[in-house]
Amino acid sequence: MRFTSNMAQLIDGKSISQEIRKQLSQELKELVATGCPVPHLTAVIVGDDEASKKYVANKMVACQEVGISSETKRLPASTTQEELLQLIDDLNKDPLVSGILVQLPVPDHINERTICNAVHVEKDVDGFNEQNVGRLALDMDGIIPATPLGVKRLLEHFNIETFGRNAVVVGRSKNVSLPMAILLSSDGKYATKAMDATVTICHRHTPPKELARYCRNADIIVVAVGKVGLITKDMIKPGACVIDVGINRIKDEKTGTFKLVGDVDFDEVRQVAGHITPVPGGVGPMTVAMLLHNTLKAARKQFSDRKTC
């Protein structure tokens, strides 16, 4: 789809994710037909964060659509780290649980890294356990975080050339930006089938003039910061691919209602870019689809390991 002949092609993550869900549903049926139990995902929410509740609810609906069984365990914000660790241990030991998702953020008194590492590496469908992160960094087979994997699938679907191209990742979060940079830059010959790009990482301490300079030289920009309007038209190389992972809730001054926008000035940037993701409807649906992919992958490996034993 093109808006006009001189506007960026829209990367419609919603429609692509629907195609992937249909494929996953068929793969699941074939897996279960071999004797594998129906894959099961357990999500854990600690506290009353409304955004977290909404995100998890959307994931549970997606599970139902493809045939993955699921449940959500809701814990009060007063839950101690020890109590949460005990629940994770119980889920790790449950042979009927294929995947475990602890929705982030957790309350301040709980150490996020300790919790991520407590999830068994083979049930870590978020890909946040340090063993999965290490496998990604070493270009070994493992579970890749859903958002970077979703971005990779979008680039592949639209035949965006990455080999030897310049890519800028704006942001350095441990769960999105850093694995995204690894996946963009790693060697495509090995297990992760990565993208062989030359990658620059920019972050909050990158001077604005330098951020603009790096972006103007980029064939691909992936931005995941959470700052409205950070990436503007004058920062874009003509024809570049712009992937907006940012999610910001702002008030529409005309209607008085709230809406979601990304980190990119979409209306302006699409006049220069070659491809661009919208917010919402771009990366978000792909993140959910890749979470389902990771759950099915985890179930398949666990079933294979049990048969081998």
JORAPE-V935690 format. One record per residue. SS is DSSP state (~ for helix, > for strand, _ for the rest). PHI is phi in radians with two decimals (* if undefined). Layout:
BEGIN
ss: {SS;SS}
phi: {PHI;PHI}
END
This chain:
BEGIN
ss: {_;>;_;_;_;_;_;_;>;>;>;_;~;~;~;~;~;~;~;~;~;~;~;~;~;~;~;~;~;~;~;~;~;_;_;_;_;_;_;>;>;>;>;>;>;>;_;_;_;~;~;~;~;~;~;~;~;~;~;~;~;~;~;~;~;~;_;_;>;>;>;>;>;>;>;_;_;_;_;_;~;~;~;~;~;~;~;~;~;~;~;~;~;_;_;_;_;_;>;>;>;>;_;_;_;_;_;_;_;_;_;~;~;~;~;~;~;~;_;_;_;_;_;>;_;_;_;_;_;~;~;~;~;~;~;~;~;_;_;_;_;_;_;_;_;~;~;~;~;~;~;~;~;~;~;~;~;_;_;_;_;_;_;_;_;>;>;>;>;>;_;_;_;_;_;_;~;~;~;~;~;~;~;~;~;_;_;_;_;_;_;_;_;_;_;_;_;>;>;>;>;>;_;_;_;_;_;~;~;~;~;~;~;~;~;~;_;_;_;>;>;>;>;_;_;_;_;_;_;_;>;_;~;~;~;_;_;_;_;_;>;>;>;>;_;_;_;>;>;>;>;_;_;_;_;_;_;>;>;>;>;_;_;>;_;~;~;~;~;_;_;_;_;_;>;>;>;_;_;_;_;_;~;~;~;~;~;~;~;~;~;~;~;~;~;~;~;~;~;~;~;~;~;~;~;~;~;~;_}
phi: {*;-2.22;-1.24;-2.55;-1.11;-1.95;-2.00;-1.09;-1.28;-1.34;-1.59;-1.54;-1.14;-1.12;-1.22;-1.15;-1.12;-1.15;-1.08;-1.14;-1.07;-1.10;-1.12;-1.11;-1.05;-1.17;-1.09;-1.11;-1.04;-1.17;-1.16;-1.10;-1.12;-1.48;1.90;-1.24;-1.05;-1.01;-0.96;-2.31;-1.99;-1.93;-1.80;-2.15;-2.03;-1.98;1.79;-2.09;-1.13;-1.15;-1.11;-1.09;-1.06;-1.17;-1.05;-1.17;-1.04;-1.09;-1.16;-1.19;-1.10;-1.10;-1.01;-1.06;-1.08;-1.66;1.76;-1.44;-1.33;-2.69;-2.65;-2.11;-1.78;-1.83;-2.03;-1.20;-1.08;-1.39;-0.99;-1.40;-1.07;-1.11;-1.14;-1.16;-1.09;-1.15;-1.09;-1.07;-1.07;-1.08;-1.20;-1.01;-1.49;-1.40;-1.19;-1.53;-1.66;-1.49;-2.43;-2.20;-2.23;-1.71;-1.17;-1.74;-1.43;-1.75;-0.99;-1.03;-1.40;-1.94;-1.43;-1.05;-1.12;-1.06;-1.20;-1.07;-1.30;-1.30;-1.22;-0.96;-0.98;-1.47;-1.93;-1.44;-1.25;-1.36;1.30;-1.71;-1.05;-1.05;-1.22;-1.21;-1.10;-1.13;-1.10;-1.09;-1.10;-1.65;1.08;-1.94;-1.16;-3.02;-1.72;-1.63;-0.87;-1.11;-1.18;-1.03;-1.13;-1.13;-1.10;-1.01;-1.14;-1.13;-1.07;-1.16;-1.08;-1.69;0.95;-1.37;-1.21;-2.03;-1.05;1.28;-1.48;-1.54;-2.19;-2.07;-1.86;-1.73;2.13;-2.46;-1.12;-1.23;-1.72;-2.20;-1.17;-1.15;-1.10;-1.12;-1.12;-1.12;-1.19;-1.19;-1.68;-1.23;-1.34;-1.21;-1.39;-1.86;-1.05;-1.36;0.89;-1.32;-2.01;1.01;-1.56;-1.63;-1.99;-2.01;-1.81;-1.98;-2.64;-1.11;-1.71;-1.34;-0.99;-0.91;-1.14;-1.26;-1.01;-1.10;-1.14;-1.09;-1.12;-1.15;-1.68;-1.61;-1.43;-2.37;-2.14;-2.06;-2.06;-2.55;-2.08;1.62;-2.32;-1.06;1.22;-1.13;-1.77;-2.02;-0.97;-1.25;-1.68;-1.85;-1.26;-0.94;1.53;-1.19;-1.70;-2.05;-1.91;-1.81;-1.64;-1.12;-2.31;-2.31;-1.76;-2.24;-1.62;-1.36;-1.14;-1.34;-1.82;1.42;-1.66;-1.66;-2.51;-1.70;-2.37;-1.70;-1.65;-1.81;-1.29;-1.01;-1.07;-1.43;-1.15;-1.18;-1.35;-2.03;-1.17;-1.57;-2.42;-2.70;-1.65;-1.48;-2.32;-1.39;1.72;-1.86;-1.33;-0.90;-1.05;-1.25;-1.06;-1.13;-1.07;-1.28;-1.10;-1.12;-1.00;-1.14;-1.14;-1.16;-1.07;-1.10;-1.09;-1.08;-1.20;-1.10;-1.15;-1.09;-1.12;-1.17;-1.15;-1.15;-1.18}
END
